[in-house]
């Protein structure tokens, strides 16, 4: 429980330092091209969210950084080859939900 609270605190702290102009992303309609052009910070946020989403509720609360980096590289390669594909399609291909 202490770990969860620490993670939530860290997330809240990092979000509080974000610019005041909030942006909403519809990941269902975002193309790979839009994703790749969205900037490093945005790419990291989306990749982190997708990693958690595709792990689902059944997996342990573990982040395997080697696996995460490997999947991020695969995601980037897929999107570079398929700029018009949606990132949801890319995630299905890479993360296999």
C-alpha positions in Angstrom: 0.0 0.0 0.0 2.9 2.4 0.8 4.3 1.8 -2.7 1.0 2.6 -4.3 0.7 5.8 -2.4 4.2 6.7 -3.3 3.5 6.1 -7.0 0.3 8.1 -6.8 2.0 11.0 -5.1 4.8 11.0 -7.7 2.3 10.9 -10.5 0.3 13.8 -9.0 3.5 15.8 -8.4 4.7 15.3 -12.0 1.3 16.2 -13.4 1.2 19.4 -11.3 4.4 20.6 -13.1 2.8 20.2 -16.6 1.7 23.3 -18.4 -1.7 24.7 -17.6 -3.0 24.2 -21.2 -4.3 20.7 -21.0 -4.7 18.6 -24.1 -7.1 15.7 -24.6 -5.9 12.9 -26.9 -8.3 10.5 -28.5 -5.9 7.6 -28.8 -8.5 5.6 -30.9 -8.1 8.1 -33.7 -4.5 9.2 -33.3 -2.3 8.0 -36.3 1.2 6.7 -35.9 2.4 9.8 -37.8 0.6 12.1 -35.3 2.0 10.0 -32.4 5.6 10.2 -33.7 5.3 14.0 -34.2 3.8 14.7 -30.8 7.1 15.1 -29.0 9.2 13.0 -26.7 7.3 13.8 -23.5 3.9 13.0 -25.2 5.3 9.8 -26.7 6.5 8.7 -23.2 3.1 9.4 -21.7 1.2 7.4 -24.4 3.6 4.5 -24.3 3.4 4.3 -20.5 -0.4 4.4 -20.6 -0.5 1.7 -23.3 1.9 -0.5 -21.3 -0.5 -0.4 -18.3 -3.6 -0.7 -20.4 -2.4 -3.8 -22.2 -1.2 -5.5 -19.0 -4.7 -5.3 -17.6 -5.9 -5.9 -14.1 -4.5 -9.4 -13.8 -0.8 -8.6 -14.0 1.3 -7.6 -11.0 2.2 -4.0 -10.5 5.7 -4.6 -12.1 7.4 -2.5 -14.7 10.0 -4.5 -16.5 12.1 -1.7 -18.0 13.9 -4.0 -20.5 10.5 -5.2 -21.8 9.1 -1.6 -21.8 12.1 -0.3 -23.9 11.9 -3.2 -26.2 8.2 -2.7 -26.8 8.8 1.1 -27.3 11.4 0.4 -30.0 9.0 -2.1 -31.7 6.2 0.5 -31.5 8.4 3.2 -33.0 9.5 0.9 -35.8 6.0 -0.2 -36.6 4.7 3.4 -36.7 7.6 4.5 -38.9 6.7 1.9 -41.4 2.9 2.5 -41.1 2.4 6.2 -40.5 -1.3 6.1 -41.4 -2.1 3.2 -39.0 -3.8 4.1 -35.8 -1.7 3.8 -32.6 -4.4 1.4 -31.3 -3.7 -0.9 -34.3 0.1 -0.6 -33.6 -0.5 -1.4 -30.0 -2.5 -4.5 -30.9 0.3 -5.6 -33.2 3.0 -5.0 -30.7 1.4 -5.6 -27.3 -1.1 -8.2 -28.6 -4.4 -7.6 -26.8 
